[in-house]
Amino acid sequence: MDRLQFDFNQILSTSMILFAIIDILGSIPVIISLRKKAGHIQSEKATIVATAIMILFLFGGKAVLSVIGVDVQSFAIAGSLVIFFIAMEMVLGIHFFRDDAPETVSIVPLAFPLIAGAGSLTTLLSLKTEYRTENILVGIILNMVFVYFVLKNTARLEKLLGKTGLNVLRKSFGVILLAIAIKLFRTNTGL
């Protein structure tokens, strides 16, 4: 059995890649909107569930996809389309997805697909081909600690940024999310 080999550079790389994909800062406007609809965000539950989903997918994602007959590229393309439409909502201010307002926000849509979505799950499968699993796990945990901090402090962040700041942040990160969606799509379709 292999010994654990923690590598600072791998931990830093995986943490930064996951930070960009999870994009919790860019999701602040969405989180604030969800909090206003539901009245409450269950930060602990959302963080624990998102962490569990990501760790389970890191170890068994490829097997689950193969059982249902879906290859990683198809999963990534589907994820890129979802990310694309979420980004379009952020940039254009229109709503493609219309759900009834939840009573509380924790698992859906916060833990999945906002935090542990198709983009981050696909990224985990990609990271596993380049980095050691223990370093990816540390990257996941570091990101989830930051996610928890952001979820716990959305009200403060909303006051700090103000309405204009939130709109600028939402549109800016919407464009970045569009670019990530297009990159995911191109990478997995060979275009």
VOZAPA-615719 format. One record per residue (C-alpha): residue in one letter; x, y, z; residue number from 1; chain. Coordinates in nm, 4 decimals, padded with zeros to 6 digits. Example, Ala and Ser with C-alpha at 12.3 -4.5 7.8 and 13.67 -1.06 7.14 Angstrom:
2
<'A'; <01.2300; -00.4500; 00.7800>; 1; 'A'>,
<'S'; <01.3670; -00.1060; 00.7140>; 2; 'A'>,
This chain:
191
<'M'; <00.0000; 00.0000; 00.0000>; 1; 'A'>,
<'D'; <00.1281; 00.3465; -00.0891>; 2; 'A'>,
<'R'; <00.2243; 00.5828; 00.1891>; 3; 'A'>,
<'L'; <00.0585; 00.9202; 00.2046>; 4; 'A'>,
<'Q'; <00.2702; 01.1768; 00.0241>; 5; 'A'>,
<'F'; <00.1539; 01.5282; 00.0949>; 6; 'A'>,
<'D'; <00.2981; 01.7743; -00.1524>; 7; 'A'>,
<'F'; <00.2538; 02.1477; -00.0908>; 8; 'A'>,
<'N'; <00.2653; 02.2310; -00.4642>; 9; 'A'>,
<'Q'; <-00.0026; 01.9727; -00.5455>; 10; 'A'>,
<'I'; <-00.2196; 02.0923; -00.2562>; 11; 'A'>,
<'L'; <-00.1802; 02.4537; -00.3727>; 12; 'A'>,
<'S'; <-00.2583; 02.3630; -00.7349>; 13; 'A'>,
<'T'; <-00.5647; 02.1525; -00.6544>; 14; 'A'>,
<'S'; <-00.6906; 02.4150; -00.4071>; 15; 'A'>,
<'M'; <-00.6610; 02.6962; -00.6615>; 16; 'A'>,
<'I'; <-00.8231; 02.4949; -00.9411>; 17; 'A'>,
<'L'; <-01.1149; 02.3932; -00.7172>; 18; 'A'>,
<'F'; <-01.1437; 02.7515; -00.5863>; 19; 'A'>,
<'A'; <-01.1865; 02.8785; -00.9433>; 20; 'A'>,
<'I'; <-01.4383; 02.6086; -01.0349>; 21; 'A'>,
<'I'; <-01.6451; 02.6239; -00.7149>; 22; 'A'>,
<'D'; <-01.6366; 03.0057; -00.7425>; 23; 'A'>,
<'I'; <-01.8071; 03.0679; -00.4101>; 24; 'A'>,
<'L'; <-01.7246; 03.4401; -00.4304>; 25; 'A'>,
<'G'; <-01.8961; 03.4641; -00.7672>; 26; 'A'>,
<'S'; <-02.1922; 03.2783; -00.6184>; 27; 'A'>,
<'I'; <-02.2455; 03.5344; -00.3411>; 28; 'A'>,
<'P'; <-02.5236; 03.7127; -00.5343>; 29; 'A'>,
<'V'; <-02.6963; 03.3777; -00.5999>; 30; 'A'>,
<'I'; <-02.6601; 03.2770; -00.2333>; 31; 'A'>,
<'I'; <-02.8039; 03.6113; -00.1195>; 32; 'A'>,
<'S'; <-03.0938; 03.5677; -00.3595>; 33; 'A'>,
<'L'; <-03.1583; 03.2155; -00.2274>; 34; 'A'>,
<'R'; <-03.1428; 03.3429; 00.1306>; 35; 'A'>,
<'K'; <-03.4005; 03.6125; 00.0514>; 36; 'A'>,
<'K'; <-03.6346; 03.3553; -00.1067>; 37; 'A'>,
<'A'; <-03.5983; 03.0961; 00.1698>; 38; 'A'>,
<'G'; <-03.5257; 03.3211; 00.4664>; 39; 'A'>,
<'H'; <-03.2436; 03.0998; 00.5964>; 40; 'A'>,
<'I'; <-02.9315; 02.9231; 00.4723>; 41; 'A'>,
<'Q'; <-02.8221; 02.6062; 00.6503>; 42; 'A'>,
<'S'; <-02.4484; 02.6689; 00.6141>; 43; 'A'>,
<'E'; <-02.3273; 02.3678; 00.8103>; 44; 'A'>,
<'K'; <-02.5546; 02.1208; 00.6323>; 45; 'A'>,
<'A'; <-02.4737; 02.2622; 00.2879>; 46; 'A'>,
<'T'; <-02.0987; 02.2495; 00.3537>; 47; 'A'>,
<'I'; <-02.1054; 01.8955; 00.4939>; 48; 'A'>,
<'V'; <-02.3206; 01.7623; 00.2084>; 49; 'A'>,
<'A'; <-02.1104; 01.9357; -00.0603>; 50; 'A'>,
<'T'; <-01.7905; 01.8003; 00.0980>; 51; 'A'>,
<'A'; <-01.9356; 01.4486; 00.1146>; 52; 'A'>,
<'I'; <-02.0518; 01.4640; -00.2488>; 53; 'A'>,
<'M'; <-01.7095; 01.5788; -00.3659>; 54; 'A'>,
<'I'; <-01.5191; 01.3160; -00.1663>; 55; 'A'>,
<'L'; <-01.7546; 01.0357; -00.2743>; 56; 'A'>,
<'F'; <-01.7237; 01.1464; -00.6356>; 57; 'A'>,
<'L'; <-01.3444; 01.1639; -00.6069>; 58; 'A'>,
<'F'; <-01.3337; 00.7973; -00.5070>; 59; 'A'>,
<'G'; <-01.6296; 00.6542; -00.6978>; 60; 'A'>,
<'G'; <-01.7340; 00.9030; -00.9645>; 61; 'A'>,
<'K'; <-01.5930; 00.7208; -01.2623>; 62; 'A'>,
<'A'; <-01.7477; 00.3910; -01.1482>; 63; 'A'>,
<'V'; <-02.0904; 00.5519; -01.0942>; 64; 'A'>,
<'L'; <-02.0817; 00.7099; -01.4377>; 65; 'A'>,
<'S'; <-01.9807; 00.3831; -01.6028>; 66; 'A'>,
<'V'; <-02.2624; 00.1935; -01.4239>; 67; 'A'>,
<'I'; <-02.5202; 00.4293; -01.5738>; 68; 'A'>,
<'G'; <-02.3437; 00.4209; -01.9097>; 69; 'A'>,
<'V'; <-02.2172; 00.7789; -01.9127>; 70; 'A'>,
<'D'; <-01.8577; 00.8630; -01.9941>; 71; 'A'>,
<'V'; <-01.6691; 01.1469; -01.8263>; 72; 'A'>,
<'Q'; <-01.6761; 01.3596; -02.1438>; 73; 'A'>,
<'S'; <-02.0580; 01.3409; -02.1697>; 74; 'A'>,
<'F'; <-02.0898; 01.4294; -01.8016>; 75; 'A'>,
<'A'; <-01.8562; 01.7241; -01.8525>; 76; 'A'>,
<'I'; <-02.0525; 01.8466; -02.1567>; 77; 'A'>,
<'A'; <-02.3807; 01.8255; -01.9616>; 78; 'A'>,
<'G'; <-02.2165; 02.0134; -01.6751>; 79; 'A'>,
<'S'; <-02.0847; 02.2787; -01.9111>; 80; 'A'>,
<'L'; <-02.4373; 02.3411; -02.0434>; 81; 'A'>,
<'V'; <-02.5788; 02.3822; -01.6917>; 82; 'A'>,
<'I'; <-02.2936; 02.6183; -01.6007>; 83; 'A'>,
<'F'; <-02.3529; 02.8083; -01.9272>; 84; 'A'>,
<'F'; <-02.7195; 02.8735; -01.8458>; 85; 'A'>,
<'I'; <-02.6443; 02.9722; -01.4856>; 86; 'A'>,
<'A'; <-02.3822; 03.2161; -01.6180>; 87; 'A'>,
<'M'; <-02.6309; 03.3573; -01.8708>; 88; 'A'>,
<'E'; <-02.8731; 03.4223; -01.5851>; 89; 'A'>,
<'M'; <-02.5990; 03.6072; -01.3974>; 90; 'A'>,
<'V'; <-02.4893; 03.8192; -01.6928>; 91; 'A'>,
<'L'; <-02.8273; 03.8972; -01.8494>; 92; 'A'>,
<'G'; <-03.0405; 03.9046; -01.5344>; 93; 'A'>,
<'I'; <-03.3000; 03.6669; -01.6815>; 94; 'A'>,
<'H'; <-03.4198; 03.3411; -01.5286>; 95; 'A'>,
<'F'; <-03.4110; 03.0123; -01.7158>; 96; 'A'>,
<'F'; <-03.4741; 02.7953; -01.4109>; 97; 'A'>,
<'R'; <-03.7990; 02.8492; -01.2274>; 98; 'A'>,
<'D'; <-03.8392; 02.6551; -00.9066>; 99; 'A'>,
<'D'; <-04.0741; 02.7028; -00.6178>; 100; 'A'>,
<'A'; <-03.9031; 02.8888; -00.3357>; 101; 'A'>,
<'P'; <-03.7608; 02.6403; -00.0884>; 102; 'A'>,
<'E'; <-03.8348; 02.6689; 00.2833>; 103; 'A'>,
<'T'; <-03.4662; 02.6525; 00.3686>; 104; 'A'>,
<'V'; <-03.1592; 02.6401; 00.1545>; 105; 'A'>,
<'S'; <-02.9074; 02.3635; 00.2163>; 106; 'A'>,
<'I'; <-02.8790; 02.0633; -00.0126>; 107; 'A'>,
<'V'; <-03.0569; 02.1723; -00.3323>; 108; 'A'>,
<'P'; <-02.9592; 02.4028; -00.4964>; 109; 'A'>,
<'L'; <-02.6789; 02.5134; -00.2646>; 110; 'A'>,
<'A'; <-02.4714; 02.2014; -00.1874>; 111; 'A'>,
<'F'; <-02.5633; 02.0521; -00.5239>; 112; 'A'>,
<'P'; <-02.5311; 02.1856; -00.7919>; 113; 'A'>,
<'L'; <-02.4035; 02.5293; -00.6817>; 114; 'A'>,
<'I'; <-02.1036; 02.4164; -00.4732>; 115; 'A'>,
<'A'; <-02.0555; 02.0522; -00.5736>; 116; 'A'>,
<'G'; <-02.1802; 02.0840; -00.9288>; 117; 'A'>,
<'A'; <-02.0962; 01.9148; -01.2542>; 118; 'A'>,
<'G'; <-01.7984; 02.1457; -01.3093>; 119; 'A'>,
<'S'; <-01.6335; 02.0682; -00.9754>; 120; 'A'>,
<'L'; <-01.7145; 01.6958; -00.9975>; 121; 'A'>,
<'T'; <-01.5718; 01.6729; -01.3484>; 122; 'A'>,
<'T'; <-01.2670; 01.8678; -01.2328>; 123; 'A'>,
<'L'; <-01.2115; 01.6164; -00.9522>; 124; 'A'>,
<'L'; <-01.1974; 01.3320; -01.2048>; 125; 'A'>,
<'S'; <-00.9491; 01.5315; -01.4123>; 126; 'A'>,
<'L'; <-00.7352; 01.6186; -01.1083>; 127; 'A'>,
<'K'; <-00.7190; 01.2533; -01.0083>; 128; 'A'>,
<'T'; <-00.5281; 01.1748; -01.3267>; 129; 'A'>,
<'E'; <-00.2576; 01.4326; -01.2425>; 130; 'A'>,
<'Y'; <-00.2384; 01.4598; -00.8631>; 131; 'A'>,
<'R'; <-00.2248; 01.2274; -00.5634>; 132; 'A'>,
<'T'; <-00.5593; 01.1635; -00.3952>; 133; 'A'>,
<'E'; <-00.4488; 01.2814; -00.0495>; 134; 'A'>,
<'N'; <-00.3464; 01.6202; -00.1923>; 135; 'A'>,
<'I'; <-00.6811; 01.6557; -00.3703>; 136; 'A'>,
<'L'; <-00.8579; 01.5739; -00.0402>; 137; 'A'>,
<'V'; <-00.6683; 01.8522; 00.1374>; 138; 'A'>,
<'G'; <-00.7636; 02.0886; -00.1494>; 139; 'A'>,
<'I'; <-01.1313; 01.9932; -00.1101>; 140; 'A'>,
<'I'; <-01.1229; 02.0479; 00.2666>; 141; 'A'>,
<'L'; <-00.9475; 02.3866; 00.2382>; 142; 'A'>,
<'N'; <-01.2077; 02.5012; -00.0151>; 143; 'A'>,
<'M'; <-01.4976; 02.3783; 00.1988>; 144; 'A'>,
<'V'; <-01.3667; 02.5711; 00.5019>; 145; 'A'>,
<'F'; <-01.3675; 02.8867; 00.2867>; 146; 'A'>,
<'V'; <-01.7144; 02.8005; 00.1483>; 147; 'A'>,
<'Y'; <-01.8457; 02.7641; 00.5042>; 148; 'A'>,
<'F'; <-01.6979; 03.1026; 00.5993>; 149; 'A'>,
<'V'; <-01.8666; 03.2690; 00.3004>; 150; 'A'>,
<'L'; <-02.2030; 03.0991; 00.3663>; 151; 'A'>,
<'K'; <-02.1948; 03.2029; 00.7333>; 152; 'A'>,
<'N'; <-02.1164; 03.5637; 00.6436>; 153; 'A'>,
<'T'; <-02.3415; 03.6355; 00.3431>; 154; 'A'>,
<'A'; <-02.5341; 03.9055; 00.5311>; 155; 'A'>,
<'R'; <-02.2101; 04.0858; 00.6208>; 156; 'A'>,
<'L'; <-02.0762; 04.0452; 00.2679>; 157; 'A'>,
<'E'; <-02.4027; 04.1828; 00.1282>; 158; 'A'>,
<'K'; <-02.3730; 04.4946; 00.3477>; 159; 'A'>,
<'L'; <-02.0033; 04.5317; 00.2644>; 160; 'A'>,
<'L'; <-02.0507; 04.5053; -00.1125>; 161; 'A'>,
<'G'; <-02.3818; 04.6903; -00.1417>; 162; 'A'>,
<'K'; <-02.6303; 04.6510; -00.4261>; 163; 'A'>,
<'T'; <-02.3990; 04.7975; -00.6916>; 164; 'A'>,
<'G'; <-02.1041; 04.5867; -00.5767>; 165; 'A'>,
<'L'; <-02.3176; 04.2727; -00.5883>; 166; 'A'>,
<'N'; <-02.4372; 04.3528; -00.9401>; 167; 'A'>,
<'V'; <-02.0814; 04.4145; -01.0615>; 168; 'A'>,
<'L'; <-01.9608; 04.0963; -00.8900>; 169; 'A'>,
<'R'; <-02.2510; 03.8938; -01.0311>; 170; 'A'>,
<'K'; <-02.1927; 04.0110; -01.3899>; 171; 'A'>,
<'S'; <-01.8133; 03.9798; -01.3695>; 172; 'A'>,
<'F'; <-01.8222; 03.6281; -01.2321>; 173; 'A'>,
<'G'; <-02.1006; 03.5441; -01.4763>; 174; 'A'>,
<'V'; <-01.8622; 03.6184; -01.7633>; 175; 'A'>,
<'I'; <-01.5883; 03.4109; -01.5961>; 176; 'A'>,
<'L'; <-01.8379; 03.1273; -01.5487>; 177; 'A'>,
<'L'; <-01.9334; 03.1535; -01.9187>; 178; 'A'>,
<'A'; <-01.5673; 03.1180; -02.0110>; 179; 'A'>,
<'I'; <-01.5317; 02.8124; -01.7838>; 180; 'A'>,
<'A'; <-01.8438; 02.6574; -01.9396>; 181; 'A'>,
<'I'; <-01.7156; 02.7138; -02.2934>; 182; 'A'>,
<'K'; <-01.3718; 02.5775; -02.2027>; 183; 'A'>,
<'L'; <-01.5287; 02.2655; -02.0485>; 184; 'A'>,
<'F'; <-01.7449; 02.2188; -02.3582>; 185; 'A'>,
<'R'; <-01.4555; 02.2671; -02.6036>; 186; 'A'>,
<'T'; <-01.2191; 02.0418; -02.4100>; 187; 'A'>,
<'N'; <-01.4683; 01.7560; -02.4002>; 188; 'A'>,
<'T'; <-01.6010; 01.7862; -02.7557>; 189; 'A'>,
<'G'; <-01.2631; 01.8353; -02.9192>; 190; 'A'>,
<'L'; <-01.3681; 02.1625; -03.0832>; 191; 'A'>,
